[in-house]
């Protein structure tokens, strides 16, 4: 199973807004970066990801699950852009700030650290387990 990280500015789409969408989830729409789009194309329903607040907060605040594979993004007529649907699964008992992620030697190669601008990114199994541990989720949800 693959793991992911989804970045969102809380003033645009917050963790609280995501949770209110319930089991149906919400399109992860508006992504206009080919690498991020390709990451979503690789996703399968049931895979988990971190919900990360960017710009404000700069921290992992929750866990989402992919509930619908890549499909056309409803916010554009441009067929190049696709998205997945995700639902909120669990709050991080303790949000994990970017400063702590960067300070953790086990996470020095994490995409969030080395390519912080990418809005949808892969997370390795080891990174998933470590960030979950840092956030008070041990063992890490599968």
C-alpha positions as CSV (number, residue, x, y, z in Angstrom):
1,X,0.0,0.0,0.0
2,X,1.3,3.5,-0.9
3,X,1.0,6.5,1.4
4,X,0.7,10.2,0.5
5,X,0.7,13.7,1.7
6,X,-1.9,16.3,0.7
7,X,-1.2,20.0,1.3
8,X,-3.9,22.6,1.7
9,X,-4.0,26.1,2.9
10,X,-6.5,26.1,5.8
11,X,-8.0,29.4,4.7
12,X,-9.0,27.7,1.4
13,X,-9.6,24.1,2.6
14,X,-9.0,23.1,6.2
15,X,-8.9,19.9,8.1
16,X,-12.2,20.9,9.8
17,X,-13.8,21.4,6.4
18,X,-12.5,18.0,5.2
19,X,-14.0,16.3,8.2
20,X,-17.4,17.8,7.6
21,X,-17.6,16.1,4.2
22,X,-18.0,12.7,6.1
23,X,-17.8,9.3,4.4
24,X,-18.5,10.7,0.9
25,X,-15.3,12.7,1.0
26,X,-14.3,15.5,-1.3
27,X,-12.5,16.0,-4.6
28,X,-8.9,17.1,-4.1
29,X,-9.4,19.5,-6.9
30,X,-7.6,22.5,-8.3
31,X,-4.2,20.9,-8.6
32,X,-2.3,22.3,-11.6
33,X,1.0,20.7,-11.3
34,X,1.9,17.7,-13.5
35,X,3.9,15.8,-10.8
36,X,1.1,16.2,-8.2
37,X,-1.5,15.1,-10.8
38,X,0.6,12.1,-11.7
39,X,0.8,11.2,-8.0
40,X,-3.0,11.2,-7.8
41,X,-3.2,9.1,-11.0
42,X,-1.1,6.5,-9.1
43,X,-3.4,6.4,-6.1
44,X,-5.8,3.6,-5.3
45,X,-8.9,3.6,-3.1
46,X,-8.1,2.6,0.5
47,X,-4.6,4.2,0.4
48,X,-4.0,6.7,3.3
49,X,-2.4,10.1,3.3
50,X,-1.5,12.9,5.7
51,X,-3.5,16.1,5.6
52,X,-1.0,18.9,5.9
53,X,-1.9,22.6,6.6
54,X,0.4,24.7,4.4
55,X,1.0,28.5,4.6
56,X,-0.7,28.7,8.0
57,X,0.2,26.1,10.7
58,X,2.7,24.2,8.6
59,X,1.8,20.9,10.3
60,X,0.3,17.4,9.7
61,X,-3.1,17.6,11.3
62,X,-4.9,14.5,10.1
63,X,-5.1,11.3,8.1
64,X,-7.3,10.9,4.9
65,X,-8.1,7.9,2.8
66,X,-8.5,7.9,-1.0
67,X,-12.2,6.9,-1.7
68,X,-12.3,7.5,-5.5
69,X,-9.4,7.0,-8.0
70,X,-8.3,9.7,-10.4
71,X,-11.0,11.2,-12.5
72,X,-11.5,14.5,-14.3
73,X,-11.2,17.6,-12.0
74,X,-14.7,19.2,-11.9
75,X,-13.2,22.7,-11.5
76,X,-11.9,22.8,-15.1
77,X,-12.8,21.8,-18.6
78,X,-9.1,21.1,-19.4
79,X,-8.8,17.3,-19.7
80,X,-5.2,17.4,-18.5
81,X,-6.3,17.8,-14.9
82,X,-7.5,15.0,-12.7
83,X,-8.0,14.5,-9.0
84,X,-9.0,11.9,-6.5
85,X,-11.6,12.0,-3.8
86,X,-10.5,11.7,-0.1
87,X,-12.3,11.4,3.2
88,X,-11.1,12.3,6.7
89,X,-10.2,9.3,8.7
90,X,-8.5,10.4,11.9
91,X,-7.2,13.5,13.7
92,X,-3.5,13.5,14.6
93,X,-3.6,13.3,18.4
94,X,-0.8,15.9,18.3
95,X,-0.2,17.9,15.1
96,X,3.3,17.4,13.7
97,X,4.9,20.7,12.8
98,X,7.2,21.0,9.8
99,X,10.0,22.2,12.1
100,X,10.0,18.8,13.9
101,X,9.8,16.9,10.7
102,X,12.9,18.8,9.4
103,X,14.7,18.3,12.7
104,X,14.1,14.5,12.6
105,X,17.1,12.8,10.8
106,X,14.8,9.8,9.9
107,X,12.8,12.2,7.7
108,X,15.7,14.1,6.0
109,X,14.8,12.7,2.6
110,X,11.0,13.1,2.9
111,X,9.6,15.0,-0.1
112,X,8.0,17.5,2.3
113,X,11.6,18.4,3.4
114,X,13.3,18.3,0.0
115,X,10.6,19.6,-2.3
116,X,8.2,21.5,0.0
117,X,6.3,23.1,-2.9
118,X,4.8,19.9,-4.2
119,X,1.1,19.8,-3.2
120,X,0.5,16.1,-3.5
121,X,3.5,13.9,-2.7
122,X,4.4,10.3,-1.9
123,X,5.4,9.2,1.6
124,X,7.5,6.1,2.2
125,X,6.4,3.4,4.7
126,X,9.2,4.4,7.1
127,X,8.2,8.1,6.9
128,X,4.5,7.2,7.4
129,X,5.4,5.2,10.6
130,X,7.7,8.0,11.9
131,X,5.3,10.9,11.4
132,X,2.5,8.9,12.9
133,X,4.7,8.1,15.9
134,X,5.6,11.8,16.3
135,X,1.9,12.6,16.2
136,X,0.9,10.1,18.8
137,X,-0.4,7.3,16.5
138,X,1.6,4.2,17.3
139,X,1.2,1.8,15.6
140,X,0.6,3.7,12.5
141,X,-2.8,3.2,10.8
142,X,-2.7,1.0,7.8
